[in-house]
Amino acid sequence: MAEPLNILLSVATGIALAAAAGFRAFVPLFAAGLAIHFGWVEPARGFDWLGEPVVLVALGTATTAEIAAYYLPGVDHVLDLLGAPVAVLAGIVAAAGVMVGLPDWLRWLTAIGAGGAVATAGHALNALGRAKTGAASGGAGNPVYSTAELASSVLISVLAVALPVIAVLLLVALAAYALKRRRRV
């Protein structure tokens, strides 16, 4: 049985990866797969496949395609509309894939409840932000916004694997900042 600290760290890693899926769906899955492949993160029972080379190639290809698509005018908005279920599912799978030491029912409950919620919230806020940026700039600001989303997803994914507690604290700080800004509006 896993130690309580290891369980908490794996849950923090999972939730942070799920949050990163709100910015880009495939970046955190690819990061989780790489972390599992190289032994940086222990996979949850039944998730060894996420670190397999063929899966990494598929996730790397999907990540590259998603990144490129967000730089295409109009396609970025379509991805915001249609990509919500993909982002949520990616967040749930990434979270469940790295949460170790929990009974399966609790791992899935946590992955769906917490992971799905943070992925949904992140994706919704990003879609709203992109719409506002596009409206304010006539679409000219969308590539800058896409770059910021990508950087956020990469940063949170890397922190999730390397420093999960810092990643969760960063997410809490970002949420507090977003709520404070929202109250001012």
C-alpha positions, -999 to 999 in steps of 0.1 A, spaced: 0 0 0 12 35 -9 22 60 18 -3 88 25 22 114 13 27 96 -20 -10 93 -24 -15 130 -18 13 139 -42 -2 117 -69 -36 132 -64 -20 167 -67 -2 156 -98 -34 143 -113 -55 174 -105 -27 197 -119 -25 177 -151 -63 179 -154 -62 216 -150 -36 218 -177 -60 200 -200 -83 231 -198 -56 250 -217 -46 223 -241 -61 188 -241 -32 168 -253 -2 185 -236 -9 170 -202 -16 136 -216 16 137 -235 34 149 -203 19 122 -182 29 96 -209 65 108 -210 66 109 -172 54 73 -170 76 62 -198 108 76 -181 98 65 -146 93 100 -132 57 92 -122 42 58 -112 12 50 -133 -20 40 -117 -31 4 -121 -40 -2 -157 -24 29 -170 10 16 -181 -2 19 -217 0 57 -214 39 54 -214 41 30 -243 61 43 -273 32 39 -298 9 59 -275 36 86 -270 39 89 -308 1 92 -311 -1 118 -282 29 137 -296 11 139 -330 -22 149 -315 -4 175 -293 13 190 -324 -19 191 -344 -38 207 -315 -11 234 -311 -11 242 -348 -49 243 -351 -51 269 -324 -31 293 -346 -56 290 -375 -81 319 -375 -116 305 -370 -104 270 -362 -94 282 -327 -130 292 -320 -144 260 -333 -119 240 -311 -131 261 -281 -167 251 -289 -161 214 -298 -131 208 -277 -147 210 -243 -156 173 -241 -121 164 -253 -105 186 -227 -126 172 -199 -120 136 -210 -82 143 -213 -82 159 -179 -100 129 -164 -77 103 -180 -45 123 -172 -57 126 -135 -67 89 -132 -35 78 -149 -12 91 -122 -33 88 -90 -18 58 -72 -26 41 -39 -63 48 -40 -90 22 -44 -103 23 -80 -137 37 -71 -120 66 -52 -94 72 -79 -122 75 -106 -144 96 -83 -115 120 -77 -105 121 -114 -140 127 -126 -151 150 -98 -120 171 -92 -101 165 -125 -131 169 -147 -142 200 -128 -108 218 -131 -105 209 -168 -140 221 -175 -135 254 -156 -102 260 -173 -115 253 -208 -146 275 -202 -125 304 -190 -101 300 -219 -129 299 -244 -143 331 -229 -109 348 -228 -103 339 -265 -137 352 -275 -130 385 -257 -95 387 -271 -109 381 -306 -136 406 -303 -113 433 -289 -86 427 -314 -105 416 -345 -88 383 -342 -53 397 -343 -47 390 -306 -57 353 -309 -22 340 -317 -8 357 -286 -36 343 -266 -29 308 -280 7 311 -271 -2 321 -235 -26 291 -233 1 267 -246 27 281 -222 3 277 -193 -5 241 -202 32 232 -206 42 250 -174 14 234 -153 21 200 -168 58 202 -160 52 215 -125 25 187 -120 52 161 -127 82 178 -110 66 198 -82 30 188 -78 24 208 -46 37 240 -63 15 233 -93 -16 231 -71 -6 262 -52 -2 280 -85 -36 268 -96 -52 281 -64 -35 314 -68 -47 317 -104 -82 308 -94 -82 334 -66 -69 360 -91 -96 351 -116 -123 354 -89 -110 387 -77 -109 401 -113 -144 387 -119 -158 405 -89 -144 438 -101 -161 435 -134 
